[in-house]
Amino acid sequence: MRTIALITDFGIKDPYVGAMKGVILSINPEAKIVDISHEIIPFHPISAAYVLSGVMDYFPRGTIFLTVVDPGVGTDRKILLISSEGKYYIGPDNGVFAPVYQRPEEPTVYEVTETHFFLPEPSSTFEARDKMAPVAAWLSKGIPVERFGTRTENYRKFKLPQPKREGNKIRGIVIHVDRFGNLALNIRQEDLGNKKILFGSIKGVKISHFARTFMEIPPNELAFVINSFGYLEIAVRMGSAAQVLNAGIGEPVELFLS
């Protein structure tokens, strides 16, 4: 039995996640559903892509990642079903699957078009419940991927934004804000090469500290930390860097290297 792992920006206040789970269990009462996160910052597929990149390698083969951050719901954007390295991905064609496209193995991508797998009379504002959740449920029961639609090369081949190197300077952006207010950047440890960070700048604020752990950060100071997924992030010791800087996703960052 395949696990269905959920990533959404729906939160837990409203009935949206519960409705999706109800649809899945109605089709496959034995489905194993795992909540990865429902606190993605609304309308930010890049944040969902970051979260997906942080968990996809830790799940077993056969897992179905149902990933829905979908500001274009109800429009002509495609719904995709992707097979890659023994795992499956269902969601909108808007960038949420950027880390899948960066894997060594070329993914097999289907546009979901077979409407008999959907709920009757699907809503134009809740396709996660009426289209994507049923597809995930039927897939978890062993329906072959090719039954859900047509294979396509015509999809938006997003990648996570790449940092730009200019001599001893790297330009990047914030791609995720976690619940602690840490600002994850699109800069990985390997992007630094053999260089060290002299200082960085965000919103005109200079950051000169680089810490190995959060407790190494001087009190009331901002610092760079390599997080557990290998990304550079800006953090405050037992505080919120996002609040201190009033910064969010898309905020530009410059690093100056030695």
N, C-alpha and C positions, 0 to 999 in steps of 0.2 A: 504494500500500500504506500503510495507516494505522499510525502508530506507537502502541505500547502503553506508556504511562509508569506505572511502579509506585511507589506510596507505601504502606508498611506499617509495623507495629510488630514485625515478625517477627525482626529482626536477621539476622545472617549465620552464626550458630553452628549453627543447626538446619536441617533439610531443607526447611523450609516454602517459602522463596522459590524454591529449585531445583525443587520439585515443581510450583509454579505455572507456572514457565517451561517445564517439560517438557510440561505439558498444553497450553499455548499453542502450542508448536512442533510438537506432535503433530497438532494441528488445522490449523495454518498454518505450515508450515516456513519460509516467507518472512517471517514476522512480524519487525518491528523492535522490540525490547524495550529500553526505557531505564529504568534504575534511578534514580529521583529520591532516595528515602531509604527505608531499612528500619530506621532508628534512631529512629522516633517513640517517645516515651515510652509504654510499654505502657498500654493502656486509656484513652488521652486523645484522643478524636476532635477536640477543639479544637486540639490541637497539629498533627494531620494537616491540619486546615482551614487553619491558618496557613501550613504548608509549601505546600499547594496554592495558596493565594492568592499566594505568592511566585514561583510558576513558571508558572502557567497562561497568562499573557500572552506568555511567551517561546517557546511551542510553536506549531507551525503548525496551521492549520485541518485537521480530520480526526483530530487526536490523540485517543486514548482514554486517559483517566486512570483507571486501576484503583487505587482508594484503599481500603485495608482496615485499619481499626483497629476491631475488632468484638467488644467484650466481650459483646454479646448474641448471639453466634453460636449457631445452632441454635434460637433462640426464634422467636416470631412476628413479629419486626421484619422489615420489608420489605427486599428487595434492589431497588435502583433502577438504572435506566438513564436517564440524562439527556442531552438534546441541548440545547446552548446555544451560540449564536454560532459555529456550525460545528465545535464540539468536543463530545466525548462523555465521560461520567462514569459509572463503574460502581462500586457499593459499597453498604454498609449505610445504612439510613435512620436515622442517629444523630447527624448534625451534621457529618460529614466534608465535606459539600458546601456548608457555610454560605457560602463566598465566591461560589459559583455563583448562589445565590439573591439575592445583593446586586448582581448585574450589572444594567446598564440594561435588557437584553432579558429578557423573561419566558422561563424555560426550559420545555422540553417534557419532562415526567417520565412515565416508564413504570415500573410495577411488573413485575419480571421473574417471569413465571409459567409460561412454556413449558418444561416439564421435559425435553423431548426435546433441548434444547441442553445439558443438564447431563451430567456423567459418570454412568454407571450406579451405582445404590445409593450416593448421596452421603453422606458422613459428616456427622453433626450437629455435629462440632467443627472441621471444616475446609472450610467452604463457599467460602472463597476459592479453594481448589484445585478443588473439585468442581462449583461453580456459577458463580462470578464469572469465573474464568479462562477457562472454556470460552466463556462469553458474549462476553468480550472478544475471544477468538480468532475466533469466528464473525463478530463485528461487523467485525473487521479484514479479513475476506475479502469484505466488501461486503453481508452480509445486512442488509436494512433494519431500522431500530430497532423498527418496529411489529410485527415478527415475533416479538419476544422476550417480549411481554406486553401488558398493557392500559394505556392512558393513564390517569393518575390525578391528582386534585387532593388526594387524601387521603394526604399525606406530611408529615413534620415539617419545617416551614419554618424551620429554624434560621438564625440569623445570628450572626456573630461577636459576642461580648459587647460592648456599647457602653459607653463611659465615661460617667459622670454628672457634669454640671457643676453646681456649687452656688456661685454668685457667683464669687469668685476661687479656687475650689478645684475640682479634678477628681479624682474617684475612679475608679480602674481596677483591673485585675488582671493578673497574669502569665499569658500564654497560650502561651508556648513557652520552652523552655530549649535553647539550641544546644550543640554539642559543646565550645565554649569556656567554657560556663557563663554566657553572657550571658542576661539575663532580658528577653525581649521582652514588652512590655505591649500592651494593647488600645487604646492611645492613639496616634493618628497626629499628625503635625506640624500638620495643619490643625485638629485639635481644640484646639490652643493659641490659635488665632486670632492676634491681634496682641499677645498677652501673652507675657511671659517667665517662666521658672520661677525663683521665688525659692529654693525648696527642695522636696524631696520626702521622704516617709516610708514605710518598709516595715519591718514587724516592730519598730517602735520606733526604727529607725535613721534618722537625718537625713542626707539627701544634698543637698549644696549646690553640687556641681560640674556644669556642663553643658559637654560637650566636642564639638568638631567631628570629631575623629579619636581613635582609641584612644590614640595616643601623646601626645595633649594631656592625658590624665588624669594627675593627680599620682600618683606612686608610692604604692602601698598605700592608695589612696583609691577610693571608689565614685563613679561619675558617670553622668549621663544622656547618651545619644548617640542621634541619629536614625540608624537603621540603613538599609541599602541598599534596603529595601522600604518605607521611609517610616514605620516604627513606632518609637516611643520604646523604648529598652531601657536596662537598668541593666548597667553593665560595670565591670570592673576592668582596669587596664593589665596585660597579660600574666598574667592570673589569672582565677579563676572567681568571679563574683559570686554564683552559686548556692551555692557552698561557703562563701563568706564569710558569707552571710546565712542559710545553711541554708534556702533558699526554693525553691519549685517552682511548678508550674502551679496557678492559683487563688489565689495569695497576693495579698491586697489591697494597693493602693498609693494614696497620696494625694499630689497635687501642689498646691502653693500658688503662685499666679501674681501677678505685679505688674501 
